[in-house]
Amino acid sequence: MLRLSEEQIRDGLERLTDWEWDPDTVLIHRTVRLADFPTAISLVQEVAQAAEQADHHPDIDIRYDTVRLTLSTHSEGAVTDQDMALAARVDELVEVVTGQG
């Protein structure tokens, strides 16, 4: 697992969709608005499966049709390559669930 520098985080975010990072925090996050509650739940289920496969789990907050995903490697106290990899997988899943992929 590789802890990322601020420059590496910024570079990584440029390759992702709608992920944000605040330099004062040790996490990246993305908020996705979906068509409705069932679609939001479908995304959460897909993310859960991907997270289990990666053995790396995001914090997930769901509010009706809006899902906020937060990634950080708590054991490292930093954003790592694992976070960026799972964020990229989440981006793919959002496209599939929303029919954009």
Biopython code that builds the backbone (N, CA, C, O; Angstrom):
import numpy as np
from Bio.PDB.StructureBuilder import StructureBuilder

atoms = [
    (1, "MET", "N", (0.849, -1.166, 0.000)),
    (1, "MET", "CA", (0.000, 0.000, 0.000)),
    (1, "MET", "C", (0.900, 1.235, 0.000)),
    (1, "MET", "O", (1.866, 1.315, 0.759)),
    (2, "LEU", "N", (0.571, 2.175, -0.847)),
    (2, "LEU", "CA", (1.398, 3.362, -1.020)),
    (2, "LEU", "C", (0.646, 4.607, -0.567)),
    (2, "LEU", "O", (-0.407, 4.938, -1.113)),
    (3, "ARG", "N", (1.194, 5.298, 0.437)),
    (3, "ARG", "CA", (0.641, 6.596, 0.852)),
    (3, "ARG", "C", (0.921, 7.598, -0.250)),
    (3, "ARG", "O", (2.027, 7.637, -0.789)),
    (4, "LEU", "N", (-0.067, 8.405, -0.589)),
    (4, "LEU", "CA", (0.089, 9.347, -1.690)),
    (4, "LEU", "C", (0.405, 10.752, -1.185)),
    (4, "LEU", "O", (-0.119, 11.204, -0.167)),
    (5, "SER", "N", (1.275, 11.422, -1.928)),
    (5, "SER", "CA", (1.583, 12.818, -1.634)),
    (5, "SER", "C", (0.443, 13.699, -2.139)),
    (5, "SER", "O", (-0.428, 13.236, -2.876)),
    (6, "GLU", "N", (0.452, 14.959, -1.742)),
    (6, "GLU", "CA", (-0.583, 15.880, -2.230)),
    (6, "GLU", "C", (-0.580, 15.940, -3.752)),
    (6, "GLU", "O", (-1.643, 15.962, -4.373)),
    (7, "GLU", "N", (0.582, 15.966, -4.346)),
    (7, "GLU", "CA", (0.672, 16.011, -5.817)),
    (7, "GLU", "C", (0.091, 14.746, -6.432)),
    (7, "GLU", "O", (-0.625, 14.820, -7.430)),
    (8, "GLN", "N", (0.386, 13.592, -5.854)),
    (8, "GLN", "CA", (-0.155, 12.335, -6.379)),
    (8, "GLN", "C", (-1.673, 12.283, -6.232)),
    (8, "GLN", "O", (-2.366, 11.768, -7.109)),
    (9, "ILE", "N", (-2.187, 12.813, -5.132)),
    (9, "ILE", "CA", (-3.640, 12.846, -4.946)),
    (9, "ILE", "C", (-4.273, 13.741, -6.002)),
    (9, "ILE", "O", (-5.256, 13.354, -6.634)),
    (10, "ARG", "N", (-3.725, 14.924, -6.196)),
    (10, "ARG", "CA", (-4.275, 15.842, -7.201)),
    (10, "ARG", "C", (-4.227, 15.216, -8.601)),
    (10, "ARG", "O", (-5.187, 15.312, -9.366)),
    (11, "ASP", "N", (-3.107, 14.580, -8.921)),
    (11, "ASP", "CA", (-2.987, 13.913, -10.226)),
    (11, "ASP", "C", (-4.023, 12.798, -10.353)),
    (11, "ASP", "O", (-4.647, 12.643, -11.403)),
    (12, "GLY", "N", (-4.203, 12.031, -9.294)),
    (12, "GLY", "CA", (-5.172, 10.942, -9.317)),
    (12, "GLY", "C", (-6.593, 11.440, -9.498)),
    (12, "GLY", "O", (-7.379, 10.832, -10.225)),
    (13, "LEU", "N", (-6.923, 12.532, -8.847)),
    (13, "LEU", "CA", (-8.272, 13.084, -8.951)),
    (13, "LEU", "C", (-8.584, 13.549, -10.366)),
    (13, "LEU", "O", (-9.741, 13.521, -10.787)),
    (14, "GLU", "N", (-7.572, 13.972, -11.097)),
    (14, "GLU", "CA", (-7.792, 14.407, -12.488)),
    (14, "GLU", "C", (-8.262, 13.261, -13.367)),
    (14, "GLU", "O", (-8.906, 13.491, -14.391)),
    (15, "ARG", "N", (-7.947, 12.026, -12.981)),
    (15, "ARG", "CA", (-8.354, 10.853, -13.765)),
    (15, "ARG", "C", (-9.681, 10.278, -13.298)),
    (15, "ARG", "O", (-10.191, 9.331, -13.896)),
    (16, "LEU", "N", (-10.246, 10.842, -12.232)),
    (16, "LEU", "CA", (-11.503, 10.356, -11.677)),
    (16, "LEU", "C", (-12.639, 11.317, -12.012)),
    (16, "LEU", "O", (-12.411, 12.420, -12.508)),
    (17, "THR", "N", (-13.867, 10.881, -11.731)),
    (17, "THR", "CA", (-15.052, 11.683, -12.028)),
    (17, "THR", "C", (-15.656, 12.225, -10.738)),
    (17, "THR", "O", (-16.141, 11.463, -9.902)),
    (18, "ASP", "N", (-15.625, 13.532, -10.584)),
    (18, "ASP", "CA", (-16.326, 14.226, -9.495)),
    (18, "ASP", "C", (-15.838, 13.897, -8.087)),
    (18, "ASP", "O", (-16.553, 14.151, -7.117)),
    (19, "TRP", "N", (-14.650, 13.342, -7.958)),
    (19, "TRP", "CA", (-14.082, 13.112, -6.629)),
    (19, "TRP", "C", (-13.414, 14.394, -6.171)),
    (19, "TRP", "O", (-12.842, 15.135, -6.970)),
    (20, "GLU", "N", (-13.495, 14.643, -4.876)),
    (20, "GLU", "CA", (-12.913, 15.850, -4.300)),
    (20, "GLU", "C", (-12.014, 15.495, -3.126)),
    (20, "GLU", "O", (-12.163, 14.448, -2.497)),
    (21, "TRP", "N", (-11.080, 16.392, -2.849)),
    (21, "TRP", "CA", (-10.163, 16.231, -1.729)),
    (21, "TRP", "C", (-9.923, 17.593, -1.120)),
    (21, "TRP", "O", (-9.676, 18.571, -1.826)),
    (22, "ASP", "N", (-9.998, 17.646, 0.187)),
    (22, "ASP", "CA", (-9.672, 18.849, 0.932)),
    (22, "ASP", "C", (-8.313, 18.585, 1.576)),
    (22, "ASP", "O", (-8.176, 17.626, 2.336)),
    (23, "PRO", "N", (-7.312, 19.408, 1.292)),
    (23, "PRO", "CA", (-5.971, 19.155, 1.837)),
    (23, "PRO", "C", (-5.921, 19.054, 3.360)),
    (23, "PRO", "O", (-4.963, 18.512, 3.911)),
    (24, "ASP", "N", (-6.940, 19.570, 4.043)),
    (24, "ASP", "CA", (-6.953, 19.489, 5.504)),
    (24, "ASP", "C", (-7.503, 18.160, 6.014)),
    (24, "ASP", "O", (-7.476, 17.894, 7.216)),
    (25, "THR", "N", (-7.998, 17.332, 5.107)),
    (25, "THR", "CA", (-8.546, 16.032, 5.513)),
    (25, "THR", "C", (-7.679, 14.914, 4.947)),
    (25, "THR", "O", (-6.810, 15.146, 4.106)),
    (26, "VAL", "N", (-7.928, 13.716, 5.418)),
    (26, "VAL", "CA", (-7.196, 12.557, 4.901)),
    (26, "VAL", "C", (-8.171, 11.644, 4.170)),
    (26, "VAL", "O", (-8.187, 10.430, 4.376)),
    (27, "LEU", "N", (-8.990, 12.262, 3.303)),
    (27, "LEU", "CA", (-9.958, 11.464, 2.567)),
    (27, "LEU", "C", (-10.305, 12.127, 1.238)),
    (27, "LEU", "O", (-10.084, 13.319, 1.023)),
    (28, "ILE", "N", (-10.857, 11.297, 0.361)),
    (28, "ILE", "CA", (-11.453, 11.791, -0.882)),
    (28, "ILE", "C", (-12.920, 11.396, -0.835)),
    (28, "ILE", "O", (-13.287, 10.412, -0.192)),
    (29, "HIS", "N", (-13.762, 12.173, -1.524)),
    (29, "HIS", "CA", (-15.188, 11.857, -1.490)),
    (29, "HIS", "C", (-15.844, 12.223, -2.817)),
    (29, "HIS", "O", (-15.368, 13.075, -3.567)),
    (30, "ARG", "N", (-16.948, 11.545, -3.068)),
    (30, "ARG", "CA", (-17.769, 11.804, -4.249)),
    (30, "ARG", "C", (-19.228, 11.678, -3.850)),
    (30, "ARG", "O", (-19.601, 10.762, -3.116)),
    (31, "THR", "N", (-20.049, 12.595, -4.332)),
    (31, "THR", "CA", (-21.487, 12.533, -4.128)),
    (31, "THR", "C", (-22.150, 12.280, -5.472)),
    (31, "THR", "O", (-21.882, 12.975, -6.452)),
    (32, "VAL", "N", (-23.020, 11.274, -5.506)),
    (32, "VAL", "CA", (-23.695, 10.884, -6.746)),
    (32, "VAL", "C", (-25.194, 11.019, -6.546)),
    (32, "VAL", "O", (-25.760, 10.475, -5.597)),
    (33, "ARG", "N", (-25.824, 11.744, -7.441)),
    (33, "ARG", "CA", (-27.290, 11.857, -7.417)),
    (33, "ARG", "C", (-27.841, 10.901, -8.470)),
    (33, "ARG", "O", (-27.423, 10.928, -9.628)),
    (34, "LEU", "N", (-28.780, 10.060, -8.058)),
    (34, "LEU", "CA", (-29.312, 9.032, -8.934)),
    (34, "LEU", "C", (-30.788, 9.288, -9.210)),
    (34, "LEU", "O", (-31.375, 10.221, -8.664)),
    (35, "ALA", "N", (-31.374, 8.469, -10.046)),
    (35, "ALA", "CA", (-32.757, 8.690, -10.487)),
    (35, "ALA", "C", (-33.759, 8.564, -9.349)),
    (35, "ALA", "O", (-34.737, 9.308, -9.289)),
    (36, "ASP", "N", (-33.512, 7.617, -8.448)),
    (36, "ASP", "CA", (-34.466, 7.350, -7.381)),
    (36, "ASP", "C", (-33.804, 6.480, -6.317)),
    (36, "ASP", "O", (-32.638, 6.106, -6.441)),
    (37, "PHE", "N", (-34.558, 6.167, -5.280)),
    (37, "PHE", "CA", (-34.035, 5.378, -4.168)),
    (37, "PHE", "C", (-33.581, 3.974, -4.594)),
    (37, "PHE", "O", (-32.489, 3.559, -4.209)),
    (38, "PRO", "N", (-34.374, 3.229, -5.373)),
    (38, "PRO", "CA", (-33.914, 1.899, -5.780)),
    (38, "PRO", "C", (-32.592, 1.936, -6.574)),
    (38, "PRO", "O", (-31.756, 1.044, -6.433)),
    (39, "THR", "N", (-32.419, 2.948, -7.387)),
    (39, "THR", "CA", (-31.169, 3.061, -8.148)),
    (39, "THR", "C", (-30.013, 3.375, -7.206)),
    (39, "THR", "O", (-28.908, 2.861, -7.384)),
    (40, "ALA", "N", (-30.258, 4.209, -6.213)),
    (40, "ALA", "CA", (-29.221, 4.511, -5.219)),
    (40, "ALA", "C", (-28.812, 3.241, -4.472)),
    (40, "ALA", "O", (-27.627, 2.991, -4.254)),
    (41, "ILE", "N", (-29.804, 2.447, -4.087)),
    (41, "ILE", "CA", (-29.516, 1.187, -3.390)),
    (41, "ILE", "C", (-28.747, 0.234, -4.303)),
    (41, "ILE", "O", (-27.841, -0.465, -3.850)),
    (42, "SER", "N", (-29.100, 0.206, -5.571)),
    (42, "SER", "CA", (-28.387, -0.638, -6.527)),
    (42, "SER", "C", (-26.905, -0.243, -6.598)),
    (42, "SER", "O", (-26.027, -1.106, -6.622)),
    (43, "LEU", "N", (-26.641, 1.051, -6.632)),
    (43, "LEU", "CA", (-25.242, 1.500, -6.650)),
    (43, "LEU", "C", (-24.529, 1.065, -5.376)),
    (43, "LEU", "O", (-23.400, 0.577, -5.430)),
    (44, "VAL", "N", (-25.173, 1.238, -4.247)),
    (44, "VAL", "CA", (-24.551, 0.847, -2.979)),
    (44, "VAL", "C", (-24.239, -0.647, -2.970)),
    (44, "VAL", "O", (-23.180, -1.052, -2.492)),
    (45, "GLN", "N", (-25.146, -1.467, -3.490)),
    (45, "GLN", "CA", (-24.896, -2.913, -3.552)),
    (45, "GLN", "C", (-23.694, -3.231, -4.447)),
    (45, "GLN", "O", (-22.868, -4.076, -4.100)),
    (46, "GLU", "N", (-23.598, -2.563, -5.585)),
    (46, "GLU", "CA", (-22.467, -2.786, -6.486)),
    (46, "GLU", "C", (-21.150, -2.352, -5.835)),
    (46, "GLU", "O", (-20.141, -3.050, -5.931)),
    (47, "VAL", "N", (-21.174, -1.213, -5.185)),
    (47, "VAL", "CA", (-19.973, -0.724, -4.497)),
    (47, "VAL", "C", (-19.579, -1.674, -3.372)),
    (47, "VAL", "O", (-18.394, -1.930, -3.159)),
    (48, "ALA", "N", (-20.562, -2.192, -2.659)),
    (48, "ALA", "CA", (-20.274, -3.134, -1.571)),
    (48, "ALA", "C", (-19.563, -4.373, -2.095)),
    (48, "ALA", "O", (-18.608, -4.844, -1.476)),
    (49, "GLN", "N", (-20.011, -4.905, -3.223)),
    (49, "GLN", "CA", (-19.353, -6.083, -3.810)),
    (49, "GLN", "C", (-17.922, -5.760, -4.229)),
    (49, "GLN", "O", (-17.007, -6.544, -3.977)),
    (50, "ALA", "N", (-17.730, -4.616, -4.862)),
    (50, "ALA", "CA", (-16.386, -4.215, -5.289)),
    (50, "ALA", "C", (-15.478, -3.997, -4.086)),
    (50, "ALA", "O", (-14.300, -4.352, -4.114)),
    (51, "ALA", "N", (-16.031, -3.415, -3.035)),
    (51, "ALA", "CA", (-15.244, -3.166, -1.825)),
    (51, "ALA", "C", (-14.821, -4.479, -1.169)),
    (51, "ALA", "O", (-13.688, -4.609, -0.705)),
    (52, "GLU", "N", (-15.723, -5.438, -1.132)),
    (52, "GLU", "CA", (-15.380, -6.745, -0.570)),
    (52, "GLU", "C", (-14.274, -7.406, -1.373)),
    (52, "GLU", "O", (-13.345, -7.974, -0.799)),
    (53, "GLN", "N", (-14.363, -7.337, -2.702)),
    (53, "GLN", "CA", (-13.327, -7.916, -3.552)),
    (53, "GLN", "C", (-11.978, -7.253, -3.319)),
    (53, "GLN", "O", (-10.940, -7.914, -3.334)),
    (54, "ALA", "N", (-11.998, -5.946, -3.105)),
    (54, "ALA", "CA", (-10.754, -5.192, -2.903)),
    (54, "ALA", "C", (-10.284, -5.238, -1.445)),
    (54, "ALA", "O", (-9.167, -4.820, -1.139)),
    (55, "ASP", "N", (-11.136, -5.746, -0.547)),
    (55, "ASP", "CA", (-10.872, -5.725, 0.888)),
    (55, "ASP", "C", (-10.506, -4.310, 1.339)),
    (55, "ASP", "O", (-9.567, -4.097, 2.106)),
    (56, "HIS", "N", (-11.285, -3.356, 0.831)),
    (56, "HIS", "CA", (-11.089, -1.940, 1.157)),
    (56, "HIS", "C", (-12.467, -1.290, 1.084)),
    (56, "HIS", "O", (-13.109, -1.315, 0.035)),
    (57, "HIS", "N", (-12.919, -0.715, 2.181)),
    (57, "HIS", "CA", (-14.326, -0.343, 2.301)),
    (57, "HIS", "C", (-14.529, 1.160, 2.487)),
    (57, "HIS", "O", (-13.942, 1.765, 3.384)),
    (58, "PRO", "N", (-15.360, 1.754, 1.640)),
    (58, "PRO", "CA", (-15.650, 3.184, 1.778)),
    (58, "PRO", "C", (-16.692, 3.422, 2.865)),
    (58, "PRO", "O", (-17.439, 2.518, 3.243)),
    (59, "ASP", "N", (-16.726, 4.641, 3.353)),
    (59, "ASP", "CA", (-17.858, 5.070, 4.162)),
    (59, "ASP", "C", (-18.936, 5.474, 3.171)),
    (59, "ASP", "O", (-18.657, 6.172, 2.197)),
    (60, "ILE", "N", (-20.163, 5.039, 3.415)),
    (60, "ILE", "CA", (-21.265, 5.301, 2.493)),
    (60, "ILE", "C", (-22.411, 5.946, 3.258)),
    (60, "ILE", "O", (-22.845, 5.446, 4.296)),
    (61, "ASP", "N", (-22.892, 7.061, 2.729)),
    (61, "ASP", "CA", (-24.043, 7.749, 3.302)),
    (61, "ASP", "C", (-25.086, 7.855, 2.198)),
    (61, "ASP", "O", (-24.816, 8.401, 1.128)),
    (62, "ILE", "N", (-26.274, 7.330, 2.463)),
    (62, "ILE", "CA", (-27.328, 7.365, 1.454)),
    (62, "ILE", "C", (-28.496, 8.190, 1.975)),
    (62, "ILE", "O", (-28.972, 7.982, 3.090)),
    (63, "ARG", "N", (-28.944, 9.119, 1.161)),
    (63, "ARG", "CA", (-30.088, 9.983, 1.471)),
    (63, "ARG", "C", (-31.009, 9.960, 0.264)),
    (63, "ARG", "O", (-30.815, 10.716, -0.688)),
    (64, "TYR", "N", (-31.981, 9.119, 0.302)),
    (64, "TYR", "CA", (-32.951, 8.912, -0.768)),
    (64, "TYR", "C", (-32.272, 8.621, -2.102)),
    (64, "TYR", "O", (-31.948, 7.465, -2.375)),
    (65, "ASP", "N", (-32.047, 9.634, -2.945)),
    (65, "ASP", "CA", (-31.462, 9.401, -4.271)),
    (65, "ASP", "C", (-30.021, 9.895, -4.362)),
    (65, "ASP", "O", (-29.467, 10.000, -5.456)),
    (66, "THR", "N", (-29.413, 10.199, -3.214)),
    (66, "THR", "CA", (-28.061, 10.743, -3.195)),
    (66, "THR", "C", (-27.160, 9.848, -2.351)),
    (66, "THR", "O", (-27.475, 9.520, -1.207)),
    (67, "VAL", "N", (-26.040, 9.464, -2.938)),
    (67, "VAL", "CA", (-25.074, 8.604, -2.255)),
    (67, "VAL", "C", (-23.755, 9.362, -2.162)),
    (67, "VAL", "O", (-23.230, 9.846, -3.165)),
    (68, "ARG", "N", (-23.230, 9.457, -0.951)),
    (68, "ARG", "CA", (-21.919, 10.069, -0.736)),
    (68, "ARG", "C", (-20.960, 8.958, -0.322)),
    (68, "ARG", "O", (-21.209, 8.221, 0.632)),
    (69, "LEU", "N", (-19.869, 8.858, -1.053)),
    (69, "LEU", "CA", (-18.851, 7.845, -0.792)),
    (69, "LEU", "C", (-17.576, 8.547, -0.346)),
    (69, "LEU", "O", (-17.144, 9.522, -0.961)),
    (70, "THR", "N", (-16.985, 8.049, 0.720)),
    (70, "THR", "CA", (-15.770, 8.626, 1.261)),
    (70, "THR", "C", (-14.717, 7.531, 1.379)),
    (70, "THR", "O", (-14.988, 6.441, 1.882)),
    (71, "LEU", "N", (-13.516, 7.837, 0.909)),
    (71, "LEU", "CA", (-12.426, 6.866, 0.949)),
    (71, "LEU", "C", (-11.212, 7.446, 1.653)),
    (71, "LEU", "O", (-10.820, 8.591, 1.429)),
    (72, "SER", "N", (-10.636, 6.626, 2.502)),
    (72, "SER", "CA", (-9.391, 6.940, 3.188)),
    (72, "SER", "C", (-8.861, 5.626, 3.740)),
    (72, "SER", "O", (-9.639, 4.734, 4.081)),
    (73, "THR", "N", (-7.563, 5.506, 3.829)),
    (73, "THR", "CA", (-6.994, 4.306, 4.432)),
    (73, "THR", "C", (-6.700, 4.645, 5.890)),
    (73, "THR", "O", (-5.659, 5.218, 6.213)),
    (74, "HIS", "N", (-7.623, 4.286, 6.751)),
    (74, "HIS", "CA", (-7.543, 4.676, 8.152)),
    (74, "HIS", "C", (-6.277, 4.147, 8.816)),
    (74, "HIS", "O", (-5.680, 4.834, 9.645)),
    (75, "SER", "N", (-5.863, 2.936, 8.462)),
    (75, "SER", "CA", (-4.668, 2.361, 9.088)),
    (75, "SER", "C", (-3.405, 3.151, 8.739)),
    (75, "SER", "O", (-2.422, 3.113, 9.479)),
    (76, "GLU", "N", (-3.436, 3.859, 7.620)),
    (76, "GLU", "CA", (-2.297, 4.673, 7.202)),
    (76, "GLU", "C", (-2.473, 6.145, 7.571)),
    (76, "GLU", "O", (-1.511, 6.913, 7.549)),
    (77, "GLY", "N", (-3.698, 6.535, 7.907)),
    (77, "GLY", "CA", (-3.967, 7.935, 8.191)),
    (77, "GLY", "C", (-3.724, 8.811, 6.980)),
    (77, "GLY", "O", (-3.276, 9.952, 7.095)),
    (78, "ALA", "N", (-4.033, 8.249, 5.799)),
    (78, "ALA", "CA", (-3.724, 8.949, 4.556)),
    (78, "ALA", "C", (-4.579, 8.412, 3.421)),
    (78, "ALA", "O", (-5.246, 7.385, 3.551)),
    (79, "VAL", "N", (-4.544, 9.131, 2.307)),
    (79, "VAL", "CA", (-5.103, 8.619, 1.060)),
    (79, "VAL", "C", (-4.003, 7.775, 0.421)),
    (79, "VAL", "O", (-2.851, 8.199, 0.329)),
    (80, "THR", "N", (-4.377, 6.577, -0.016)),
    (80, "THR", "CA", (-3.391, 5.658, -0.598)),
    (80, "THR", "C", (-3.803, 5.245, -2.009)),
    (80, "THR", "O", (-4.864, 5.620, -2.508)),
    (81, "ASP", "N", (-2.932, 4.465, -2.627)),
    (81, "ASP", "CA", (-3.224, 3.932, -3.946)),
    (81, "ASP", "C", (-4.474, 3.053, -3.920)),
    (81, "ASP", "O", (-5.184, 2.973, -4.922)),
    (82, "GLN", "N", (-4.757, 2.392, -2.796)),
    (82, "GLN", "CA", (-5.970, 1.582, -2.675)),
    (82, "GLN", "C", (-7.219, 2.449, -2.792)),
    (82, "GLN", "O", (-8.208, 2.047, -3.404)),
    (83, "ASP", "N", (-7.168, 3.635, -2.204)),
    (83, "ASP", "CA", (-8.314, 4.549, -2.286)),
    (83, "ASP", "C", (-8.544, 4.979, -3.723)),
    (83, "ASP", "O", (-9.682, 4.996, -4.191)),
    (84, "MET", "N", (-7.493, 5.321, -4.418)),
    (84, "MET", "CA", (-7.619, 5.757, -5.818)),
    (84, "MET", "C", (-8.137, 4.627, -6.697)),
    (84, "MET", "O", (-8.954, 4.854, -7.590)),
    (85, "ALA", "N", (-7.663, 3.414, -6.447)),
    (85, "ALA", "CA", (-8.108, 2.263, -7.246)),
    (85, "ALA", "C", (-9.599, 2.004, -7.020)),
    (85, "ALA", "O", (-10.338, 1.760, -7.974)),
    (86, "LEU", "N", (-10.039, 2.058, -5.768)),
    (86, "LEU", "CA", (-11.456, 1.817, -5.506)),
    (86, "LEU", "C", (-12.307, 2.971, -6.039)),
    (86, "LEU", "O", (-13.418, 2.744, -6.519)),
    (87, "ALA", "N", (-11.805, 4.193, -5.963)),
    (87, "ALA", "CA", (-12.536, 5.337, -6.529)),
    (87, "ALA", "C", (-12.735, 5.147, -8.033)),
    (87, "ALA", "O", (-13.814, 5.434, -8.554)),
    (88, "ALA", "N", (-11.715, 4.672, -8.729)),
    (88, "ALA", "CA", (-11.835, 4.422, -10.170)),
    (88, "ALA", "C", (-12.877, 3.338, -10.432)),
    (88, "ALA", "O", (-13.648, 3.437, -11.387)),
    (89, "ARG", "N", (-12.903, 2.312, -9.598)),
    (89, "ARG", "CA", (-13.906, 1.245, -9.746)),
    (89, "ARG", "C", (-15.305, 1.794, -9.477)),
    (89, "ARG", "O", (-16.253, 1.431, -10.174)),
    (90, "VAL", "N", (-15.447, 2.659, -8.483)),
    (90, "VAL", "CA", (-16.740, 3.292, -8.201)),
    (90, "VAL", "C", (-17.203, 4.084, -9.417)),
    (90, "VAL", "O", (-18.377, 4.029, -9.783)),
    (91, "ASP", "N", (-16.296, 4.815, -10.042)),
    (91, "ASP", "CA", (-16.657, 5.576, -11.245)),
    (91, "ASP", "C", (-17.242, 4.655, -12.313)),
    (91, "ASP", "O", (-18.243, 4.991, -12.946)),
    (92, "GLU", "N", (-16.619, 3.499, -12.510)),
    (92, "GLU", "CA", (-17.123, 2.522, -13.489)),
    (92, "GLU", "C", (-18.520, 2.045, -13.096)),
    (92, "GLU", "O", (-19.403, 1.935, -13.946)),
    (93, "LEU", "N", (-18.716, 1.767, -11.832)),
    (93, "LEU", "CA", (-20.005, 1.267, -11.354)),
    (93, "LEU", "C", (-21.098, 2.316, -11.491)),
    (93, "LEU", "O", (-22.235, 1.977, -11.819)),
    (94, "VAL", "N", (-20.778, 3.581, -11.248)),
    (94, "VAL", "CA", (-21.763, 4.644, -11.430)),
    (94, "VAL", "C", (-22.228, 4.667, -12.886)),
    (94, "VAL", "O", (-23.420, 4.811, -13.161)),
    (95, "GLU", "N", (-21.288, 4.526, -13.808)),
    (95, "GLU", "CA", (-21.654, 4.518, -15.224)),
    (95, "GLU", "C", (-22.573, 3.346, -15.547)),
    (95, "GLU", "O", (-23.547, 3.510, -16.281)),
    (96, "VAL", "N", (-22.278, 2.178, -15.011)),
    (96, "VAL", "CA", (-23.099, 1.000, -15.281)),
    (96, "VAL", "C", (-24.500, 1.164, -14.684)),
    (96, "VAL", "O", (-25.496, 0.927, -15.367)),
    (97, "VAL", "N", (-24.579, 1.563, -13.431)),
    (97, "VAL", "CA", (-25.863, 1.676, -12.753)),
    (97, "VAL", "C", (-26.740, 2.763, -13.371)),
    (97, "VAL", "O", (-27.961, 2.616, -13.435)),
    (98, "THR", "N", (-26.125, 3.841, -13.820)),
    (98, "THR", "CA", (-26.902, 4.927, -14.415)),
    (98, "THR", "C", (-27.143, 4.741, -15.905)),
    (98, "THR", "O", (-27.835, 5.542, -16.533)),
    (99, "GLY", "N", (-26.569, 3.681, -16.470)),
    (99, "GLY", "CA", (-26.754, 3.426, -17.890)),
    (99, "GLY", "C", (-25.893, 4.296, -18.794)),
    (99, "GLY", "O", (-26.141, 4.389, -19.996)),
    (100, "GLN", "N", (-24.882, 4.931, -18.213)),
    (100, "GLN", "CA", (-23.996, 5.779, -19.001)),
    (100, "GLN", "C", (-22.793, 5.024, -19.534)),
    (100, "GLN", "O", (-22.023, 5.553, -20.336)),
    (101, "GLY", "N", (-22.632, 3.776, -19.085)),
    (101, "GLY", "CA", (-21.441, 3.028, -19.463)),
    (101, "GLY", "C", (-21.683, 2.030, -20.529)),
    (101, "GLY", "O", (-20.758, 1.330, -20.941)),
]
sb = StructureBuilder()
sb.init_structure("model")
sb.init_model(0)
sb.init_chain("A")
sb.init_seg("    ")
for serial, (resi, resn, name, xyz) in enumerate(atoms, 1):
    if name == "N":
        sb.init_residue(resn, " ", resi, " ")
    sb.init_atom(name, np.array(xyz, "f"), 0.0, 1.0, " ", f" {name:<3s}", serial, name[0])
structure = sb.get_structure()
